[in-house]
Structure formats: C-alpha cells, structure tokens
C-alpha cells in the first residue's frame, strides 16, 4: 500500500508517494521529478544513513507524512513534475484506495482467528481453487458445506476486488463454527480459543470436496500403493491402495530435512495379529506414490499430546525445506520413469529461463522495481507455454505432469503450544520467485527468500507447519 512523505529542500516542501516495494533509486527519481535536483547531487538525510539505490523503501522505517530533508541544488534545465494538488490516502474512499495499489490485502483478526486468516490466504494462492469457487453456484442453510463454501467464495471475491483495505470475514467464521463446532470453543473468560490451522485447513478441504466434487479434489489427492510385510513370515505379504490430501513430515531427533521426514512417514512398522502364525507380529509398511496431484500439501507434524501438561506441545526442531521439491524417489517404480523424463525436459527449459533472466538483469543493473515486475511477468507467461509443450498426453484429472514442485505458500506457527501462539501465511508472488508476501492478519508486507528459509524452525519464532507446493510449470 502506498504512502506519502514530505521532501523538504530550501524551505519548500514536496509531497512524494512511495510504495514499500520500491527501491532507493526510484525514491531518488521521484525526488528529482519533484525538486529538479539531479540524483547525483542529492543528499537524502535519513536516520539510517545515506539513501542507497538498491535498498527497499519498506526497510527504511518511514512514517506517513514524515518530513525528510534533502540537500542539493536544482538543475533548472530538468523538467519539473506536473503541479497537482496532493491527494493523501486517508482522504480516499475505499474504492479509490484499492485502485491505488495492486498489493494483496489482509484479513481482520476477530479474536484468535489468525489460524483461519492464514489458511484463507494460503488457499487463496491456489489458482485452481479460485477458478472452481468462481464457477460454483451452490447455496445451502447455515451449518451445511454449501453455506461454508459460499462464504469462502465471498471472502475470495473480496480479496480479489480490493474494495476495502482490510476484509472482515465474520460470516465465514460464523458458518465455520456452525459446521464445525470445535472452532467455536471458548476459554474460562469467554474468549475464543486458539485453534489448529492444520485442522481448519483439512476441514475446509473436505467441505470443498463435498461441494465442488471429485474432479476438484483430485488436484490435492495423493494416491499410494502399500506393501505390508510380516517380519516373521515372508509368505505373509499384503498389498493395499489408499489416498490422502497431504503428505506428512514426521519429526524426530534426527530429522533435519523435510524429505527425510516424509520418507519416514511412508515407511513404518506396526504390530498386528497374524492369522498365519496366530499371534501378534511386527509388520513393515512401505508406501509408494502412484499418483501425484497438481497441488501437494506437506504437513509438518510438530504438535503432539504431552501428558505432563495435558495439552498439545510443539516440536521446535529446525527442519529445512526446499523451494523446488523433486519427489521422484517416492514414486512407485512403474509410475516413476515417465515423471522423470518430463522433469528433465522441464529443467532444461528452466535453465534457459534462468540464463535469459540473468543476462537481462546484467544489462539493466539499475532496473526499477516496476521494470523488474514487468519482466518477470513476461518471462512467466512465455515459459509457461514452453513448459506445456513437454506435458504428456493422457494425464489424469489434477495430475502433476512431472515429479517436480515449486513452493507456493507456507503457513507458520509462533509459540510453544497449539493452544496459544500466532499463525501467519507467506505466499510467493505469482511471477517473481524472489518476492514473497507476508500475511499477518490485516498487515501485509513484502519479504524475500531469505525470510522464507528462516521458517524452518528451531525455536518459538515462525516455524513452517503447512507447505503448499504447486506442480512445476503449471499456472
């Protein structure tokens, strides 16, 4: 969202509008347009020191209408900025305000509802879900799946229309609590209790499945083939087929990487009765994936029931996750070969894309933020078409063409217990892989990839809980 600062030079004041995502160079250019002081002559007096070209405005800690002194003499031959009456953001109505910025908007916290707000922002980042909701026209009584999905659709539309600077999802919360009463629990003081974002994420998906149908939910569905072997009887081997809407990452004292946690969840030992031996035996379960969805959800199993405190506690361990995930080694053998071939083809195109982007940025060393956004969008659309040429025919509904995924959104948790703390969402910009949006209820800001890497955990600060991956090369 843009804001205004006042530039003061030689006794005159010039209002300048800035965006948090703009660079110091853009800031200087706006000063030049307003004051006719050439960039090379400007001395911008900030508490943090001299204004650098590559710094982001959001890191300068500027306040709306703050007065900033600029030392330098104007160049009379420079063109002056058009004289306009300054318009301040607080003077705009909500419709004009939304037109002022293309930045996403946040959701108001209505009393420990950060678990729902972060989940909504993460789900809103999924194009197939937005399109399916837009096409849905089902209506139902409050307490029904249809009513809940309708309220979600309305919130999505408000997020897209941006007719206000913050969305109040009160109707959605009411519908959620009617359908799933556990989300309406209150503490001894009558205040809403903190809830589990993973639980509401799962329940919303089940309601969406009920209303939008199997074709939609296949975009999230992972299918498995399990071999169940009796460790005491080699003839006792069973085969089982099942499916789920997510992969789990189990976290032990040795888990350092997400892939290891996923592998552990797919390979486990259980004890059950053997009819052949007429006794309880240990069975080894080995799961392999037989269908990959276009949207892959990974849940970090961080919460567990601690008997000593009689509440859900949190595993703080740092577990690193990749921006690009390859799950070829998790696939059933007959399913794997085709996915690997497409993966290699897509990576070859990706390399071309990276080289072209690198060369362009070398030539445009002082590229403005707007220019970079325009370039990234053009690149995204261009290579999206090239990726499609490598997709095989005969894919199932909602099936990933390859074994590759790109990280699209992360829901995080702060704190040491599921019953307290705070949830936030981090969503990748559609076109720029290095630009991420942080959704802290009604506060929305830009962060870079370094911040996303820090979400691996290791303490009570933001720790990844739910990761949403999108099939590489798809829109």
C-alpha positions, 0 to 999 in steps of 0.5 A: 500500500502506498504512502506519502512523505514530505521532501523538504529542500530550501524551505519548500516542501514536496509531497512524494508517494512511495510504495514499500516495494520500491527501491532507493533509486526510484525514491531518488527519481521521484525526488528529482521529478519533484525538486529538479535536483539531479540524483547525483547531487542529492543528499537524502538525510535519513536516520539510517544513513545515506539513501542507497539505490538498491535498498527497499523503501519498506526497510527504511522505517518511514512514517506517513507524512514524515518530513525528510530533508534533502540537500542539493541544488536544482538543475533548472534545465530538468523538467519539473513534475506536473503541479497537482494538488496532493491527494493523501490516502486517508482522504480516499474512499475505499474504492479509490484506495484499492485502485491505488495499489495492486498489493494483496490485502489482509484479513481482520483478526476477530479474536484468535482467528489468525489460524483461519486468516492464514489458511484463507490466504494460503488457499487463496494462492491456489489458482485452481481453487479460485477458478472452481469457487468462481464457477460454483453456484451452490447455496445451502442453510447455515451449518451445511458445506454449501453455506461454508463454501459460499462464504469462502467464495465471498471472502475470495471475491473480496480479496480479489476486488480490493474494495476495502483495505482490510476484509472482515470475514465474520460470516465465514467464521460464523458458518465455520463454527456452525459446521464445525463446532470445535472452532467455536470453543471458548476459554474460562473468560469467554474468549475464543480459543486458539485453534489448529490451522492444520485442522481448519485447513483439512476441514475446509478441504473436505467441505470443498470436496463435498461441494465442488466434487471429485474432479476438484479434489483430485488436484490435492489427492495423493494416491499410494500403493502399500506393501505390508510385510510380516517380519516373521513370515515372508509368505505373509505379504499384503498389498493395499491402495489408499489416498490422502490430501497431504503428505506428512513430515514426521519429526524426530531427533534426527530429522533435519530435512523435510524429505527425510521426514516424509520418507519416514512417514511412508515407511513404518512398522506396526504390530498386528495379529497374524492369522498365519502364525496366530499371534501378534507380529511386527509388520513393515509398511512401505508406501509408494506414490502412484499418483501425484496431484497438481497441488501437494500439501506437506504437513509438518507434524510438530504438535503432539499430546504431552501428558505432563501438561495435558495439552498439545506441545510443539516440536521446535526442531529446525527442519529445512525445506526446499523451494523446488521439491523433486519427489521422484524417489517416492514414486512407485517404480512403474509410475516413476520413469515417465515423471522423470523424463518430463522433469528433465525436459522441464529443467532444461527449459528452466535453465534457459529461463534462468540464463535469459533472466540473468543476462537481462538483469546484467544489462539493466543493473539499475532496473526499477522495481516496476521494470523488474515486475514487468519482466518477470511477468513476461518471462512467466507467461512465455515459459509457461507455454514452453513448459506445456509443450513437454506435458504428456498426453493422457494425464489424469484429472489434477495430475502433476505432469512431472515429479517436480514442485515449486513452493507456493505458500507456507503457513507458520506457527509462533509459540510453544503450544497449539493452544496459544501462539500466532499463525501467519501465511507467506505466499510467493508472488505469482511471477517473481520467485524472489518476492514473497508476501507476508500475511499477518492478519490485516498487515501485509508486507513484502519479504524475500527468500531469505525470510522464507528459509528462516521458517524452518524452525528451531525455536518459538519464532515462525516455524513452517507447519503447512507447505503448499507446493504447486506442480512445476510449470503449471499456472 
